[in-house]
Amino acid sequence: MIWLLVIVGLVLLVGLMLVALYNRLVQRRNRVDNAWAQVEVQLKRRWDLIPNLVESVKGYAAHERGTFEAVTEARTAAQNAKTPADTAAAEGILGAALGRLFALAEAYPELQADENFRQLQTELAETENRVAVSRQVYNDSVLTYNNTVQTFPGLMIAGPFGFSIREFFEVEDDTQREAPKVDF
């Protein structure tokens, strides 16, 4: 009789440990999803600023159509990216296109003096900082989640219950590591 109670107690203990581990995996997966949503919010803010910025520059340099089209196409590609890796690649291209736009703007002193343009530059710089912070929070959440999924005892539960590792939001090359230059 005592052995039966011990066995039932051990089964209950193991069951409770499995439930606790499963709940931890769910919480960490949800934290990753929430962190990604915050990255998307900041990226959307950035994407929303870009048309206004392009229009400001267009008013002074309407003949630079290729640069405007490159920025617009890069913005569209970034908006259509589905995974963190695709988003990182598309954001790198968008950052490079914005860099060309700002380089173009430097050739127009009257544009540099325009209050609306300067305000847009400031907002974009602030948004770039917010994107960087959101990306860091997301990557930290992914690291914690992936460690739980890939280490024992999480490894024993993750596979059967469909928990798989998540990808980081990584910068693909060194030129993407720099925010677009914003000069005043």
C-alpha positions as CSV (number, residue, x, y, z in Angstrom):
1,M,0.0,0.0,0.0
2,I,2.8,2.4,0.8
3,W,4.5,1.7,-2.5
4,L,1.3,2.5,-4.3
5,L,1.1,5.9,-2.5
6,V,4.7,6.6,-3.3
7,I,4.2,5.7,-7.0
8,V,1.0,7.9,-7.2
9,G,2.9,10.7,-5.5
10,L,5.8,10.5,-7.9
11,V,3.4,10.4,-10.9
12,L,1.6,13.5,-9.6
13,L,4.9,15.2,-9.0
14,V,6.2,14.5,-12.5
15,G,2.8,15.5,-13.9
16,L,2.9,18.9,-12.1
17,M,6.5,19.4,-13.3
18,L,5.4,18.8,-16.9
19,V,2.5,21.2,-16.6
20,A,4.7,23.8,-15.1
21,L,7.3,23.4,-17.9
22,Y,4.6,23.5,-20.5
23,N,3.2,26.7,-19.1
24,R,6.7,28.2,-19.0
25,L,7.1,27.4,-22.7
26,V,3.8,28.9,-23.5
27,Q,4.6,32.1,-21.6
28,R,8.0,32.5,-23.3
29,R,6.5,31.8,-26.7
30,N,3.9,34.5,-26.0
31,R,6.6,36.9,-24.8
32,V,8.4,36.4,-28.2
33,D,5.1,37.0,-30.1
34,N,4.5,40.2,-28.1
35,A,8.0,41.4,-28.6
36,W,7.7,40.9,-32.4
37,A,4.4,42.8,-32.3
38,Q,6.3,45.7,-30.7
39,V,9.0,45.6,-33.4
40,E,6.2,45.7,-36.1
41,V,4.6,48.7,-34.4
42,Q,7.9,50.6,-34.6
43,L,8.6,49.5,-38.1
44,K,5.1,50.7,-39.1
45,R,5.8,54.0,-37.5
46,R,8.9,54.2,-39.6
47,W,7.1,53.2,-42.8
48,D,4.4,55.8,-42.2
49,L,7.0,58.6,-41.9
50,I,8.7,57.7,-45.2
51,P,6.1,58.9,-47.7
52,N,6.0,62.3,-45.9
53,L,9.8,62.5,-46.1
54,V,9.9,61.5,-49.8
55,E,7.2,64.2,-50.5
56,S,9.3,66.8,-48.7
57,V,12.4,66.0,-50.7
58,K,10.4,65.7,-53.9
59,G,9.3,69.3,-53.6
60,Y,12.9,70.4,-53.9
61,A,14.4,67.7,-56.1
62,A,11.6,66.4,-58.3
63,H,14.1,65.3,-61.0
64,E,15.5,62.6,-58.7
65,R,12.8,60.1,-59.6
66,G,15.0,57.0,-59.3
67,T,15.8,57.7,-55.7
68,F,12.2,58.2,-54.8
69,E,11.2,55.0,-56.5
70,A,13.9,53.1,-54.8
71,V,12.7,54.3,-51.4
72,T,9.1,53.5,-52.2
73,E,9.9,50.0,-53.5
74,A,12.1,49.2,-50.5
75,R,9.3,50.4,-48.2
76,T,6.8,48.2,-49.9
77,A,9.2,45.2,-49.7
78,A,9.7,45.8,-46.0
79,Q,6.0,46.0,-45.4
80,N,5.5,42.7,-47.2
81,A,8.2,40.7,-45.4
82,K,6.8,37.9,-43.4
83,T,9.6,36.5,-41.2
84,P,12.1,38.3,-39.0
85,A,14.9,37.2,-41.3
86,D,13.0,38.6,-44.4
87,T,12.1,41.7,-42.5
88,A,15.8,42.3,-41.5
89,A,16.9,41.9,-45.1
90,A,14.2,44.2,-46.4
91,E,14.9,46.8,-43.6
92,G,18.5,46.8,-44.6
93,I,17.6,47.6,-48.2
94,L,15.2,50.3,-47.0
95,G,17.9,51.8,-44.7
96,A,20.3,52.0,-47.7
97,A,17.6,53.7,-49.8
98,L,16.9,56.2,-47.1
99,G,20.6,56.9,-46.9
100,R,20.6,57.8,-50.6
101,L,17.6,60.0,-50.0
102,F,19.4,61.9,-47.2
103,A,22.5,62.2,-49.3
104,L,20.4,63.7,-52.0
105,A,18.8,66.1,-49.5
106,E,22.2,67.4,-48.5
107,A,22.6,68.9,-52.0
108,Y,19.6,71.3,-51.3
109,P,20.4,73.8,-48.5
110,E,16.9,75.2,-48.7
111,L,15.5,71.7,-48.0
112,Q,17.8,71.4,-45.0
113,A,16.4,74.6,-43.7
114,D,12.8,73.5,-44.2
115,E,11.1,73.0,-40.8
116,N,8.9,70.2,-41.9
117,F,11.8,68.3,-43.3
118,R,13.9,68.7,-40.2
119,Q,11.0,67.6,-38.0
120,L,10.6,64.5,-40.2
121,Q,14.3,63.8,-39.9
122,T,14.0,64.1,-36.1
123,E,11.0,61.8,-36.0
124,L,12.8,59.2,-38.2
125,A,15.9,59.3,-36.0
126,E,13.7,58.7,-32.9
127,T,11.9,55.9,-34.6
128,E,15.2,54.3,-35.6
129,N,16.1,54.3,-31.9
130,R,12.8,52.7,-31.0
131,V,13.2,50.0,-33.7
132,A,16.7,49.2,-32.2
133,V,15.3,48.9,-28.7
134,S,12.3,46.8,-29.8
135,R,14.6,44.6,-31.8
136,Q,16.8,44.0,-28.8
137,V,13.9,43.1,-26.6
138,Y,12.6,40.7,-29.3
139,N,16.0,39.1,-29.7
140,D,16.4,38.7,-25.9
141,S,12.9,37.1,-25.7
142,V,13.8,34.7,-28.5
143,L,17.1,33.8,-26.8
144,T,15.3,33.0,-23.6
145,Y,12.6,31.0,-25.4
146,N,15.1,29.1,-27.6
147,N,17.2,28.2,-24.6
148,T,14.1,26.8,-22.9
149,V,13.1,24.8,-26.0
150,Q,16.6,23.5,-26.6
151,T,17.7,22.5,-23.1
152,F,16.7,19.7,-20.8
153,P,13.9,19.3,-19.6
154,G,12.2,21.7,-22.1
155,L,13.6,19.7,-24.9
156,M,11.5,16.7,-23.8
157,I,8.3,18.7,-24.0
158,A,8.9,21.2,-26.8
159,G,9.0,18.7,-29.7
160,P,5.9,16.7,-28.9
161,F,3.8,19.9,-28.2
162,G,5.0,21.8,-31.3
163,F,7.3,24.3,-29.7
164,S,10.1,25.1,-32.2
165,I,12.9,27.6,-32.1
166,R,12.3,31.1,-33.4
167,E,14.6,33.1,-35.6
168,F,16.3,36.3,-34.4
169,F,15.9,39.7,-36.1
170,E,19.5,40.0,-37.2
171,V,21.2,42.5,-39.3
172,E,22.6,40.7,-42.4
173,D,25.7,42.7,-43.2
174,D,27.8,45.5,-41.7
175,T,26.3,48.2,-43.9
176,Q,22.9,47.5,-42.4
177,R,24.2,47.9,-38.9
178,E,24.2,51.6,-39.2
179,A,21.0,53.7,-39.0
180,P,20.4,56.0,-42.0
181,K,22.4,59.2,-41.6
182,V,20.3,62.1,-40.4
183,D,22.1,65.4,-40.6
184,F,20.8,68.8,-39.6
